[in-house]
Amino acid sequence: MDGPDATRSLLPAGFQRYGRTKATAAAAGDDLLDIIGLSETDVEVYDAFAGTGSLTVAEIRRRTGIPQQRLLRVLGALTEKGLLVRLPGRAEVYSAVRPEIALEAMLRLKEQELASARLVADRLRERYRATSGERAVDLIEVIHGDALIAERADQLLRSAEREVAFVDKPPYARTPSVLHPAERDLLGRGVRFRGVYERSALEMHDLSSDLEAGLALGEEARVVTSAPLKMIVVDQRVGLVPLRSDRPEVGAALVIHPCALLDALGAVFAFLWQSGLPLRLPGSAELADVAPSDDARLLALLTTGLPDRSIAKQLGMSYRTFQRRLRDLMTALGATTRFQAGLQVATRGWVTLPSTQPPIEDDVSERAGSPSPRP
């Protein structure tokens, strides 16, 4: 017989899964091979020795049909694991070690590795307890799932009594399409809202239904080219930040209570706020009062640094119409370049430049941090 004995096998029941689909093998509960580090090909070669004492490489190949180079690699692996031994002599002849001996040695090695892993885990656990203290769990919470993150952000926002400070940038737990209901309610109660928007975030917002609505109610906003992280900080007492910022979804977030990490978030926000350009959209009364009504929205969007095509989209017009409107505005300002137009706008007081001096009183610089109200 050229093939392995169909009625006999060196391995006990539960280890013979070659020749079946992986789904069938899993259903039979015989994934024990994965535990001890054997592949289906390893088992096939090992079982080729059933009913025989020893085999040459050529005989094993005839029984299994495995290509020469691949077979040699498998034979080497089985020999290293103690399941086969190469007999002395010039020809490449192999003999199988009885499974109760070979498998017992392999399982004993796995047990030793597992015991070592337990020791390492125990040491790490003790080190963590020694350095973090018993209150570590009270200082930082981990939340998983966009729905839970959005719900927790809503809870934190509605608990605000004095100020909400946030940095807005992707990713989002929910689409930033309208003004957050909590922001509308809190602004009505006199809670201060300060937001730093990364430029990329503005392209994802519907400015007319979201940012303009907030600015009209009193939100203070600034724009930066890039922000290192998304955050919300409520009343200097609690912050919310995504666990990762390099993925298209939020996935997981940290709720941070008073500690050095919350202080660091506050310092980051204070720096971004000081360096950001004030965002003046038509919803802002000060811009509407000084700029001609037809130009107010166009001018406001130009100050954000958005790409021209994004501005045209926000204005609901074609790119060519946007270019014509921009040329008309520059002509009205007596400017031939955008730089000159910017100087004219600043000279006329149509925009307010950020102060180069640190704020006299900045609550968030002492302790703040917060993902955007748009979680």
C-alpha positions as CSV (number, residue, x, y, z in Angstrom):
1,M,0.0,0.0,0.0
2,D,1.5,3.4,-1.1
3,G,-0.8,5.6,1.1
4,P,-1.0,5.6,4.9
5,D,-3.0,2.9,6.6
6,A,-6.6,4.2,6.6
7,T,-7.5,2.0,9.6
8,R,-4.5,2.9,11.7
9,S,-2.9,6.1,13.0
10,L,-0.1,6.9,15.2
11,L,-1.9,9.8,16.8
12,P,-4.9,9.3,19.2
13,A,-8.4,10.3,18.2
14,G,-8.8,14.1,18.3
15,F,-5.4,14.7,16.6
16,Q,-6.3,13.3,13.2
17,R,-7.9,16.2,11.4
18,Y,-6.1,16.2,8.0
19,G,-8.3,15.4,5.1
20,R,-11.3,17.3,6.6
21,T,-12.3,20.9,6.4
22,K,-11.2,23.2,9.1
23,A,-14.8,23.9,10.0
24,T,-15.4,20.2,10.5
25,A,-12.3,19.9,12.6
26,A,-13.3,22.8,14.8
27,A,-16.7,21.3,15.2
28,A,-15.2,18.0,16.4
29,G,-13.2,19.9,19.0
30,D,-9.8,18.6,17.8
31,D,-7.9,21.9,17.6
32,L,-5.4,20.3,20.0
33,L,-2.8,20.4,17.3
34,D,-2.7,24.2,17.5
35,I,-2.0,24.0,21.2
36,I,1.1,21.9,20.8
37,G,2.2,23.6,17.6
38,L,1.5,20.9,14.9
39,S,0.1,21.7,11.5
40,E,-2.1,19.4,9.5
41,T,0.8,18.7,7.2
42,D,2.9,17.7,10.2
43,V,0.2,15.2,11.2
44,E,-0.1,13.9,7.6
45,V,3.6,13.2,7.4
46,Y,3.7,11.7,11.0
47,D,0.8,9.4,10.2
48,A,2.5,8.2,7.1
49,F,4.6,6.0,9.4
50,A,1.5,4.1,10.7
51,G,2.0,0.4,10.2
52,T,5.6,0.7,9.3
53,G,8.9,0.9,11.2
54,S,10.9,3.4,9.0
55,L,10.6,5.2,5.7
56,T,12.9,6.9,3.3
57,V,12.1,10.4,2.0
58,A,11.0,9.0,-1.3
59,E,8.6,6.6,0.4
60,I,7.2,9.4,2.5
61,R,6.7,11.5,-0.5
62,R,4.8,8.7,-2.4
63,R,2.5,8.2,0.6
64,T,1.7,11.9,1.2
65,G,2.2,13.5,-2.2
66,I,3.9,16.5,-0.6
67,P,6.5,18.3,-2.8
68,Q,10.2,17.5,-2.0
69,Q,11.3,20.8,-0.6
70,R,8.2,21.2,1.6
71,L,8.5,17.7,2.8
72,L,12.1,18.2,3.8
73,R,11.1,21.2,5.9
74,V,8.3,19.2,7.6
75,L,10.7,16.3,8.3
76,G,13.2,18.7,9.9
77,A,10.4,20.3,12.0
78,L,9.1,16.9,13.2
79,T,12.6,15.8,14.0
80,E,13.3,19.0,16.0
81,K,10.0,18.4,18.0
82,G,11.0,14.9,18.8
83,L,8.3,13.1,16.8
84,L,10.7,11.6,14.3
85,V,14.3,10.5,14.4
86,R,16.7,10.2,11.5
87,L,18.4,6.9,11.4
88,P,22.2,6.8,10.9
89,G,23.4,5.9,7.5
90,R,23.9,7.4,4.0
91,A,20.2,7.2,3.0
92,E,17.7,9.7,4.5
93,V,15.7,7.2,6.5
94,Y,13.3,8.3,9.3
95,S,11.5,6.5,12.1
96,A,8.6,7.7,14.2
97,V,8.8,8.1,17.9
98,R,5.9,6.6,19.8
99,P,3.3,9.4,20.3
100,E,2.9,8.8,24.1
101,I,6.6,9.5,24.4
102,A,6.9,12.4,21.9
103,L,3.6,14.2,22.8
104,E,4.3,13.9,26.5
105,A,7.6,15.7,26.0
106,M,6.0,18.4,23.9
107,L,3.2,18.9,26.4
108,R,5.7,19.1,29.3
109,L,7.6,21.8,27.3
110,K,4.3,23.8,26.8
111,E,3.5,23.5,30.5
112,Q,6.9,25.0,31.3
113,E,6.4,27.8,28.9
114,L,2.9,28.5,30.3
115,A,4.3,28.5,33.9
116,S,7.0,31.0,32.8
117,A,4.3,33.2,31.2
118,R,2.3,33.1,34.5
119,L,5.3,34.2,36.5
120,V,5.9,37.2,34.1
121,A,2.2,38.1,34.3
122,D,2.3,37.9,38.1
123,R,5.4,40.2,38.3
124,L,3.8,42.7,35.9
125,R,0.6,42.7,38.0
126,E,2.6,43.3,41.2
127,R,4.6,46.1,39.6
128,Y,1.4,47.8,38.3
129,R,-0.2,47.6,41.7
130,A,3.0,49.1,43.4
131,T,3.3,52.0,41.0
132,S,-0.4,52.9,40.3
133,G,-1.8,52.6,43.8
134,E,-5.3,51.5,44.7
135,R,-7.0,54.6,43.1
136,A,-5.8,54.0,39.6
137,V,-9.1,52.6,38.5
138,D,-10.8,55.8,39.9
139,L,-8.7,58.1,37.8
140,I,-9.0,56.6,34.3
141,E,-11.9,54.7,32.8
142,V,-11.9,52.9,29.5
143,I,-15.1,52.9,27.4
144,H,-15.5,50.7,24.4
145,G,-18.0,51.1,21.5
146,D,-19.0,54.3,19.7
147,A,-22.6,54.2,21.1
148,L,-21.4,54.1,24.7
149,I,-18.8,56.8,24.0
150,A,-21.4,59.1,22.5
151,E,-23.7,58.4,25.5
152,R,-20.9,59.1,28.0
153,A,-19.9,62.3,26.2
154,D,-23.5,63.5,26.4
155,Q,-23.6,62.8,30.1
156,L,-20.3,64.7,30.7
157,L,-21.5,67.7,28.7
158,R,-24.8,67.9,30.5
159,S,-23.0,67.9,33.9
160,A,-21.1,71.1,33.0
161,E,-21.6,74.1,35.3
162,R,-19.0,76.6,34.2
163,E,-17.1,75.7,31.0
164,V,-16.7,73.1,28.3
165,A,-13.4,73.2,26.4
166,F,-12.9,70.9,23.5
167,V,-10.6,70.1,20.5
168,D,-12.6,68.9,17.5
169,K,-11.0,66.6,14.9
170,P,-11.8,63.2,13.4
171,P,-12.7,60.4,14.2
172,Y,-16.3,60.8,15.4
173,A,-18.5,58.5,17.4
174,R,-21.4,60.0,15.4
175,T,-21.7,62.2,12.3
176,P,-21.2,65.9,13.2
177,S,-24.3,67.2,11.3
178,V,-26.1,69.4,13.7
179,L,-25.4,71.3,16.9
180,H,-25.3,69.0,19.9
181,P,-28.5,69.4,21.9
182,A,-26.6,69.6,25.2
183,E,-24.5,72.6,23.8
184,R,-27.6,74.5,22.9
185,D,-29.1,73.9,26.4
186,L,-25.8,74.8,28.2
187,L,-25.2,77.9,26.3
188,G,-28.7,79.0,27.2
189,R,-27.8,78.5,30.8
190,G,-24.6,80.6,30.5
191,V,-22.0,77.8,30.4
192,R,-19.0,78.9,28.4
193,F,-18.0,76.8,25.4
194,R,-14.6,77.1,23.9
195,G,-13.7,75.0,20.9
196,V,-10.5,74.5,18.9
197,Y,-11.2,73.0,15.5
198,E,-8.7,71.2,13.4
199,R,-9.0,72.4,9.8
200,S,-9.8,68.9,8.6
201,A,-12.8,68.8,11.0
202,L,-14.4,71.8,9.3
203,E,-14.6,69.9,6.1
204,M,-16.7,67.2,7.8
205,H,-19.1,69.6,9.5
206,D,-22.2,71.2,8.0
207,L,-21.2,74.7,9.0
208,S,-24.6,76.3,8.6
209,S,-26.5,73.8,10.8
210,D,-23.7,73.1,13.3
211,L,-20.9,75.6,13.9
212,E,-22.8,78.7,12.9
213,A,-25.7,77.7,15.2
214,G,-23.3,77.4,18.1
215,L,-21.5,80.7,17.4
216,A,-24.8,82.5,17.2
217,L,-25.6,81.2,20.7
218,G,-22.2,82.3,22.1
219,E,-19.7,79.5,21.4
220,E,-16.1,80.7,21.1
221,A,-14.2,79.0,18.4
222,R,-10.7,79.0,16.9
223,V,-9.1,77.1,14.0
224,V,-5.7,75.4,13.9
225,T,-4.0,73.6,11.0
226,S,-3.4,70.5,13.0
227,A,-4.2,69.3,16.5
228,P,-2.4,66.5,18.3
229,L,-5.5,64.9,19.7
230,K,-9.2,65.2,20.2
231,M,-10.5,66.1,23.6
232,I,-13.3,67.4,25.8
233,V,-12.8,68.9,29.3
234,V,-15.7,69.8,31.5
235,D,-15.2,72.2,34.4
236,Q,-11.6,71.3,34.8
237,R,-12.7,68.1,36.6
238,V,-13.1,65.4,33.9
239,G,-11.9,64.8,30.4
240,L,-12.7,62.5,27.5
241,V,-10.2,61.5,24.8
242,P,-10.2,58.8,22.2
243,L,-7.8,55.9,23.0
244,R,-6.5,56.0,19.4
245,S,-6.6,58.8,16.9
246,D,-5.2,56.9,13.9
247,R,-8.3,55.0,13.0
248,P,-11.5,56.0,11.1
249,E,-13.7,55.1,14.1
250,V,-13.4,56.1,17.8
251,G,-13.7,52.5,19.1
252,A,-12.5,53.2,22.6
253,A,-12.1,56.3,24.8
254,L,-10.6,57.3,28.1
255,V,-12.5,59.2,30.8
256,I,-9.9,61.0,32.8
257,H,-10.6,62.3,36.3
258,P,-8.4,64.9,38.2
259,C,-4.7,63.8,37.8
260,A,-1.5,64.9,36.0
261,L,-2.9,63.6,32.7
262,L,-5.9,65.9,33.0
263,D,-3.5,68.8,33.7
264,A,-1.6,67.9,30.6
265,L,-4.7,68.0,28.5
266,G,-5.5,71.5,29.9
267,A,-2.0,72.7,28.9
268,V,-2.4,71.4,25.4
269,F,-5.8,73.1,25.0
270,A,-4.4,76.4,26.3
271,F,-1.6,76.3,23.8
272,L,-3.9,75.5,20.9
273,W,-6.4,78.1,21.9
274,Q,-3.7,80.8,22.1
275,S,-2.2,79.9,18.7
276,G,-5.5,79.3,16.9
277,L,-7.2,81.8,14.5
278,P,-10.6,83.0,15.7
279,L,-13.5,81.5,13.7
280,R,-16.0,84.1,12.6
281,L,-18.9,82.7,10.7
282,P,-22.1,84.6,9.8
283,G,-23.7,83.3,13.0
284,S,-21.2,85.5,14.8
285,A,-22.7,88.9,15.5
286,E,-19.4,90.8,15.3
287,L,-18.7,89.6,11.8
288,A,-22.2,90.3,10.5
289,D,-22.0,93.8,11.9
290,V,-18.9,94.8,10.0
291,A,-18.8,92.9,6.8
292,P,-21.3,93.3,3.9
293,S,-23.9,90.7,4.3
294,D,-23.3,89.2,0.8
295,D,-19.6,88.7,1.7
296,A,-19.8,87.7,5.3
297,R,-20.1,84.0,4.8
298,L,-17.5,83.8,2.1
299,L,-15.1,85.9,4.2
300,A,-15.7,83.8,7.2
301,L,-14.9,80.6,5.4
302,L,-11.8,82.0,3.8
303,T,-10.4,82.8,7.3
304,T,-10.7,79.1,8.2
305,G,-8.0,78.0,5.7
306,L,-10.3,75.5,4.1
307,P,-9.5,74.5,0.5
308,D,-11.4,76.5,-2.2
309,R,-13.4,73.6,-3.3
310,S,-14.5,72.8,0.2
311,I,-15.5,76.4,0.7
312,A,-17.6,76.3,-2.5
313,K,-19.3,73.2,-1.2
314,Q,-20.2,74.8,2.1
315,L,-21.6,77.8,0.2
316,G,-23.7,75.6,-2.0
317,M,-22.2,76.9,-5.2
318,S,-20.0,75.7,-8.0
319,Y,-16.3,76.1,-7.9
320,R,-16.4,78.6,-10.8
321,T,-19.1,80.7,-9.1
322,F,-16.9,80.7,-5.9
323,Q,-13.9,81.9,-7.9
324,R,-16.0,84.7,-9.4
325,R,-17.3,85.8,-6.0
326,L,-13.8,85.8,-4.6
327,R,-12.6,88.0,-7.5
328,D,-15.4,90.4,-6.8
329,L,-14.6,90.5,-3.1
330,M,-10.9,91.2,-3.8
331,T,-11.8,94.0,-6.3
332,A,-14.1,95.6,-3.7
333,L,-11.2,95.5,-1.2
334,G,-8.7,97.0,-3.8
335,A,-6.5,93.9,-3.5
336,T,-4.8,91.9,-6.3
337,T,-3.5,89.1,-4.1
338,R,-5.1,87.1,-1.2
339,F,-2.4,88.4,1.1
340,Q,-3.4,92.0,0.3
341,A,-7.0,91.1,0.8
342,G,-6.2,89.6,4.2
343,L,-4.4,92.9,5.2
344,Q,-7.4,94.9,4.0
345,V,-9.8,92.7,6.0
346,A,-7.7,93.0,9.1
347,T,-7.3,96.8,8.7
348,R,-11.1,97.2,8.4
349,G,-11.7,95.2,11.5
350,W,-13.6,92.5,9.8
351,V,-11.6,89.8,11.6
352,T,-10.0,89.8,15.1
353,L,-6.5,88.5,15.3
354,P,-5.6,86.2,18.2
355,S,-3.7,87.8,21.1
356,T,0.0,87.0,21.3
357,Q,-0.2,87.5,25.1
358,P,-1.3,84.6,27.3
359,P,-4.8,85.0,28.7
360,I,-4.9,86.7,32.1
361,E,-7.4,84.2,33.3
362,D,-7.6,80.8,31.6
363,D,-9.4,78.2,33.6
364,V,-8.5,75.4,31.3
365,S,-4.8,76.1,31.4
366,E,-4.9,75.1,35.1
367,R,-6.8,71.9,34.6
368,A,-8.8,71.0,31.4
369,G,-9.2,68.6,28.6
370,S,-12.2,67.4,26.6
371,P,-13.1,65.6,23.4
372,S,-15.4,67.8,21.3
373,P,-19.0,68.0,22.1
374,R,-19.2,66.3,18.8
375,P,-17.8,63.0,20.2
